[in-house]
């Protein structure tokens, strides 16, 4: 080639090898149409026969599949690079290395155990080489992309090292999760701001939030035995808060509904941890339960909305039980009543079929030693019982002599009227009837409370 009298860049060996690599990559990108293209090759002219014979010979020699085609692209770029190093060839080699690594990572998703580890090792070497190349040519977007893929690789390895029966995080799981976090953060650091490459930035934030959420959830459900209870709770809260930090609440983001729901779950989990820890930080539990309930409502998840609201109720009821000051006790019980009345917005949406409830969530919960309240039906029954209980408590306190405050006489009459409204809520109602009657009762009580407050 170099002996040609009129050489040009288009005919130089490294350029042609670069083009050969490009062809390999482009063929992989349209691999799904390879059979269609093969059929088209049957419509040949006489002058194409020799070319066809050569192609068939090459096909027999190489027996090419997607993996081999990708590796052939890498080989072409590497040989071209030895002949003449240019930024263009370096970038194309880096891209091809990422393409092969991505192929292996997609393959790893279909494997389990040792097979995942073996394929990921191949991909890790390629990504590392690709990173070295893109750092050399100072290509920030591709550096961020390869760090993202490296983070994804370590997430796959973390999953591959998880125990067959889910228990606490293994040492290797935690190691790979931490390596994933390092790579995702490096990707964000390289980009600096979303505007520099929105598509990669959005992927990185989703992957990082997901990895932190998964790790935090495992630690919440299976606390590390090497830590004290307080240490474990602190670590779980910190991990979940980091996952929340990387949630993107831009409504234009296609993943906004998923982020919204994830945030609801995170706030609920954090709220439950603060709830367990005790009275000193009960306010933090309250704040997180409130945020969880709001987000579950926006996500149209009736079951989890009712659950979060009843946790808020339980907190206020606990505060009422632990104070000896009657006026403070009244305020906490009134807050309980307000929380129950808020449920009516979701109940109305369920009645109007604007929010779907699955069949298992309208079934009666099986009787056991301990109620778990895992269905909408059981939660509605709980609401009914707790509503009647706090109304009776409010009536009792307001009738105390001497009265805790000058409004108590009027409040006692108000709560008596509200309590009478609940008489329609008998214990033997089926789900549909209870739903409709509870909605009507809550509506009536709210009207009475509002009218009293507006006097």
C-alpha positions in Angstrom: 0.0 0.0 0.0 2.8 2.4 0.9 4.4 1.8 -2.6 1.5 3.4 -4.4 2.7 6.4 -6.4 -0.1 8.7 -5.3 -0.7 8.0 -1.6 -3.4 9.8 0.3 -4.9 9.8 3.8 -7.8 7.7 2.4 -5.4 4.9 1.3 -3.1 4.8 4.3 -3.2 1.5 6.1 -4.2 2.9 9.5 -7.1 4.8 7.9 -8.3 1.7 6.1 -8.0 -0.4 9.2 -9.9 2.3 11.0 -12.7 2.1 8.4 -12.7 -1.7 8.7 -13.2 -1.3 12.5 -16.1 1.1 11.8 -17.7 -1.4 9.5 -17.5 -4.1 12.2 -19.2 -1.8 14.7 -21.9 -0.7 12.2 -22.6 -4.3 11.3 -23.2 -5.1 15.0 -25.5 -2.2 15.4 -27.7 -3.6 12.5 -27.2 -7.3 13.4 -30.9 -7.9 13.7 -31.2 -7.2 9.9 -28.2 -9.4 8.9 -30.5 -12.2 7.5 -32.3 -9.6 5.4 -29.0 -8.3 4.0 -27.9 -11.9 3.4 -31.0 -12.5 1.3 -30.3 -9.3 -0.7 -26.9 -10.6 -1.6 -28.5 -13.4 -3.7 -29.6 -10.8 -6.2 -26.1 -10.5 -7.7 -24.7 -9.5 -11.0 -22.0 -11.4 -12.8 -19.2 -9.0 -11.8 -20.2 -9.7 -8.1 -19.6 -13.4 -8.2 -15.9 -13.2 -7.4 -16.6 -10.9 -4.5 -19.3 -13.3 -3.2 -16.9 -16.2 -3.4 -14.4 -14.3 -1.3 -17.0 -13.3 1.2 -18.2 -16.9 1.6 -14.6 -18.0 2.1 -14.0 -15.3 4.7 -17.3 -16.4 6.5 -16.2 -20.0 6.6 -12.8 -19.0 7.9 -14.0 -16.8 10.7 -17.5 -18.2 11.4 -18.3 -14.7 12.7 -20.8 -13.9 15.5 -21.5 -10.6 17.3 -18.7 -11.1 19.8 -16.1 -11.9 17.2 -17.2 -9.0 15.0 -16.8 -6.6 18.0 -13.4 -8.1 18.8 -12.4 -7.8 15.1 -13.2 -4.1 15.3 -11.0 -3.7 18.3 -8.2 -5.6 16.5 -8.5 -3.4 13.4 -8.3 -0.2 15.5 -5.3 -1.6 17.5 -3.3 -2.4 14.4 -4.2 1.0 12.9 -2.9 2.6 16.0 0.4 0.9 15.8 0.9 2.3 12.3 -0.1 5.9 13.2 -1.6 7.2 16.4 -4.3 9.8 16.0 -7.0 11.0 18.3 -9.6 9.8 15.8 -8.4 6.2 15.9 -7.9 6.4 19.7 -11.5 7.5 20.2 -12.8 4.8 17.9 -10.8 2.1 19.8 -12.2 3.4 23.1 -15.7 3.3 21.7 -15.2 -0.3 20.4 -13.8 -1.4 23.8 -16.9 0.0 25.4 -19.1 -1.8 22.9 -17.5 -5.1 23.6 -17.7 -4.5 27.4 -21.4 -3.5 27.1 -22.0 -6.7 25.1 -20.5 -8.8 28.0 -22.5 -6.8 30.6 -25.7 -7.6 28.8 -24.7 -11.2 28.6 -23.9 -11.2 32.3 -27.5 -10.1 33.1 -28.7 -13.5 31.7 -26.2 -15.5 33.8 -25.9 -16.4 37.5 -23.1 -17.0 40.0 -19.6 -17.8 38.6 -20.7 -17.2 35.0 -21.5 -13.6 35.9 -18.1 -13.1 37.6 -16.3 -14.6 34.6 -17.9 -12.4 32.0 -17.6 -9.3 34.2 -13.9 -9.8 34.5 -13.6 -9.7 30.7 -15.7 -6.5 30.6 -13.7 -4.9 33.4 -10.4 -5.2 31.6 -11.9 -3.7 28.4 -13.5 -0.8 30.3 -10.3 0.0 32.1 -8.4 0.1 28.8 -11.1 2.3 27.3 -10.9 4.7 30.3 -7.1 5.0 29.8 -7.7 5.9 26.1 -10.4 8.5 26.8 -8.4 10.1 29.6 -5.5 10.4 27.1 -7.6 12.3 24.6 -9.5 14.2 27.4 -13.0 13.0 26.2 -15.0 13.8 29.4 -18.4 12.5 28.1 -16.9 9.1 27.3 -14.9 9.0 30.5 -18.2 9.5 32.4 -19.9 6.9 30.2 -17.3 4.2 30.9 -17.3 5.0 34.6 -21.1 4.5 34.5 -20.6 1.1 32.9 -17.9 0.2 35.4 -20.4 1.1 38.2 -23.0 -1.1 36.5 -20.5 -3.9 36.3 -19.8 -3.8 40.0 -23.6 -3.8 40.7 -23.8 -7.0 38.7 -20.9 -8.4 40.7 -22.5 -7.4 44.0 -25.7 -9.3 42.9 -23.6 -12.3 41.9 -22.0 -12.5 45.3 -25.4 -12.3 47.2 -26.3 -15.4 49.3 -28.8 -17.9 47.9 -31.1 -17.1 50.8 -31.2 -13.3 51.4 -29.4 -12.4 54.6 -27.2 -9.6 55.6 -24.8 -8.1 53.1 -21.7 -10.2 52.4 -18.2 -8.7 52.5 -17.9 -9.0 48.7 -21.3 -7.6 48.1 -20.5 -4.5 50.1 -17.1 -4.2 48.4 -18.7 -4.2 44.9 -21.4 -1.8 46.0 -18.8 0.6 47.2 -16.8 0.3 44.0 -20.0 1.0 42.1 -20.6 4.2 44.2 -17.0 5.3 43.5 -17.4 5.0 39.7 -20.8 6.6 39.6 -19.5 9.6 41.6 -16.5 9.9 39.3 -18.8 10.0 36.3 -20.8 12.9 37.9 -17.5 14.6 38.9 -16.2 14.4 35.4 -19.4 15.9 33.9 -19.6 18.6 36.6 -23.1 19.7 35.5 -26.1 18.0 33.8 -26.0 20.5 30.9 -22.6 19.0 29.6 -24.2 15.7 28.8 -27.9 15.3 30.0 -28.3 11.7 28.8 -25.3 10.3 30.7 -26.0 12.5 33.8 -29.5 11.1 34.1 -28.4 7.5 33.7 -25.7 8.0 36.3 -28.1 9.6 38.9 -30.6 6.8 38.4 -28.0 4.0 38.7 -26.4 5.6 41.8 -29.7 6.2 43.5 -30.8 2.6 42.7 -27.6 1.1 44.0 -27.8 3.0 47.2 -31.5 2.2 47.6 -30.9 -1.5 47.1 -28.0 -1.6 49.5 -29.9 0.4 52.2 -33.0 -1.8 51.8 -31.0 -5.0 52.3 -29.3 -3.5 55.4 -32.7 -2.3 56.8 -34.2 -5.8 56.4 -31.1 -7.7 57.4 -29.0 -5.5 59.8 -25.2 -6.2 59.9 -24.5 -8.5 62.8 -21.0 -6.9 63.3 -22.7 -3.6 64.3 -24.7 -2.6 67.4 -28.4 -1.9 66.8 -27.8 1.8 67.0 -24.8 1.7 64.6 -26.8 -0.4 62.1 -29.8 2.0 62.2 -27.5 5.0 61.7 -25.8 3.3 58.7 -29.1 2.4 57.1 -30.5 5.9 57.5 -27.3 7.5 56.1 -27.4 5.1 53.0 -31.1 5.7 52.4 -30.6 9.5 52.7 -27.9 9.3 50.1 -30.2 7.4 47.8 -32.8 10.2 48.3 -30.2 12.8 47.5 -29.7 11.4 44.0 -33.4 11.2 43.2 -34.4 13.6 40.4 -37.7 15.3 41.0 -37.8 17.1 37.7 -41.3 16.3 36.3 -39.9 16.4 32.8 -37.6 13.5 33.6 -39.1 10.2 32.1 -38.3 8.4 35.4 -40.0 11.0 37.5 -42.8 8.6 38.6 -40.2 6.0 39.6 -38.2 8.6 41.5 -41.3 9.8 43.3 -42.3 6.3 44.4 -38.8 5.5 45.5 -38.7 8.6 47.6 -41.9 7.6 49.2 -40.5 4.2 50.1 -37.2 5.8 51.4 -39.1 8.3 53.6 -41.3 5.5 55.0 -38.3 3.3 55.8 -36.4 6.2 57.5 -39.6 7.2 59.4 -39.9 3.6 60.7 -36.3 3.6 61.9 -36.7 6.9 63.7 -40.0 5.6 65.1 -38.2 2.6 66.6 -35.3 4.6 68.0 -37.6 6.5 70.4 -39.1 9.6 71.7 -36.1 11.9 71.5 -36.2 12.0 67.6 -40.0 11.3 67.2 -40.3 14.6 65.2 -38.0 13.2 62.5 -40.2 10.1 62.3 -43.2 12.3 61.9 -41.7 14.4 59.1 -40.6 11.4 57.1 -44.0 9.6 57.5 -45.7 12.8 56.3 -43.5 13.0 53.2 -44.0 9.3 52.5 -47.8 9.7 52.8 -47.8 12.7 50.5 -45.7 10.9 47.9 -47.7 7.6 48.1 -50.9 9.7 47.5 -49.3 11.4 44.4 -48.3 7.9 43.2 -51.9 6.6 43.6 -50.8 3.8 45.9 -53.7 3.4 48.3 -52.4 0.6 50.4 -49.1 2.2 51.3 -50.8 5.6 51.7 -53.2 4.2 54.3 -50.2 2.4 56.0 -48.1 5.6 56.2 -51.1 7.6 57.5 -51.7 5.1 60.2 -48.1 5.2 61.2 -48.5 9.0 61.6 -51.6 8.3 63.6 -49.7 5.9 65.9 -47.0 8.5 66.6 -49.6 11.1 67.6 -51.5 8.6 69.7 -48.2 7.6 71.4 -47.5 11.2 72.2 -51.0 11.6 73.7 -50.5 8.6 75.9 -47.1 9.7 77.2 -48.1 13.2 78.3 -49.9 14.0 81.6 -50.9 17.5 80.5 -54.6 17.3 79.4 -54.5 20.2 76.9 -51.4 18.7 75.2 -53.2 15.3 75.2 -56.2 16.9 73.5 -54.0 18.5 70.8 -52.3 15.1 70.0 -55.7 13.4 69.8 -57.1 16.1 67.6 -54.1 15.6 65.3 -55.0 11.9 65.2 -58.5 12.9 64.1 -57.1 15.2 61.4 -54.9 12.4 60.0 -57.9 10.0 59.8 -60.0 12.7 58.1 -57.3 13.2 55.4 -57.9 9.6 54.4 -61.2 10.5 52.8 -59.5 12.0 49.7 -57.9 8.6 48.8 -61.1 6.7 49.8 -63.1 8.9 47.4 -60.6 8.2 44.6 -60.9 4.4 45.3 -64.8 4.6 45.3 -64.7 6.5 42.0 -62.3 3.9 40.6 -59.7 6.6 39.9 -57.2 4.5 41.9 -57.0 0.8 41.4 -56.9 -1.7 44.2 -55.8 -5.3 43.5 -58.0 -8.3 44.4 -55.7 -9.5 47.2 -55.9 -6.1 48.8 -59.7 -6.2 49.2 -59.7 -9.7 50.7 -60.1 -10.3 54.4 -56.8 -10.8 56.2 -56.3 -14.3 57.7 -56.7 -14.3 61.4 -53.4 -14.9 63.2 -51.9 -14.3 66.6 -50.8 -10.8 65.5 -52.5 -8.5 63.1 -50.2 -7.3 60.3 -52.6 -5.0 58.4 -51.3 -5.8 54.9 -54.5 -5.3 53.0 -56.7 -2.3 52.3 -59.6 -4.1 54.0 -57.7 -4.7 57.2 -56.4 -1.1 57.2 -59.9 0.3 56.8 -61.1 -1.8 59.7 -58.2 -0.5 61.8 -59.1 3.1 60.8 -62.7 2.5 61.9 -61.6 1.1 65.3 -59.0 3.8 66.0 -61.4 6.6 64.9 -64.0 5.4 67.5 -61.3 5.0 70.1 -59.9 8.6 69.9 -63.3 10.1 69.7 -64.2 8.4 73.0 -60.9 9.5 74.5 -61.6 13.2 73.4 -65.1 13.0 74.9 -63.8 11.6 78.2 -61.0 14.3 78.5 -63.3 17.1 77.6 -65.8 16.1 80.3 -63.1 15.9 82.9 -63.7 18.2 86.0 -62.2 20.7 86.3 -62.2 21.2 82.5 -58.8 21.5 80.9 -59.9 24.6 79.0 -63.0 26.8 78.5 -63.8 25.2 75.1 -64.1 21.7 76.5 -67.8 21.8 77.0 -68.4 22.7 73.4 -65.8 20.2 72.2 -67.4 17.4 74.2 -70.7 18.0 72.3 -68.8 18.2 69.0 -67.1 14.8 69.6 -70.2 13.2 70.8 -71.9 14.1 67.6 -68.9 12.8 65.6 -68.9 9.5 67.6 -72.6 8.9 66.8 -71.8 9.1 63.1 -69.5 6.1 63.5 -72.4 3.8 64.7 -73.1 2.9 61.1 -69.7 1.2 60.9 -70.5 -2.2 62.2 -67.9 -5.0 62.4 -69.5 -7.3 59.9 -69.4 -5.0 56.8 -67.8 -6.3 53.7 -65.0 -4.3 52.0 -67.1 -2.4 49.5 -69.8 -1.4 52.0 -67.2 -0.4 54.6 -65.3 1.7 52.1 -68.4 3.6 51.1 -69.8 4.0 54.6 -66.4 5.0 56.0 -66.1 7.6 53.3 -69.5 9.0 54.1 -68.8 9.1 57.8 -65.4 10.8 57.4 -67.1 13.4 55.1 -69.8 14.1 57.7 -67.3 14.4 60.6 -65.1 16.7 58.6 -68.0 19.0 57.9 -68.9 19.1 61.6 -65.3 19.9 62.6 -64.9 22.6 59.9 -68.2 24.2 61.0 -67.1 24.2 64.6 -63.7 25.7 63.8 -65.4 28.5 61.7 -67.7 29.6 64.5 
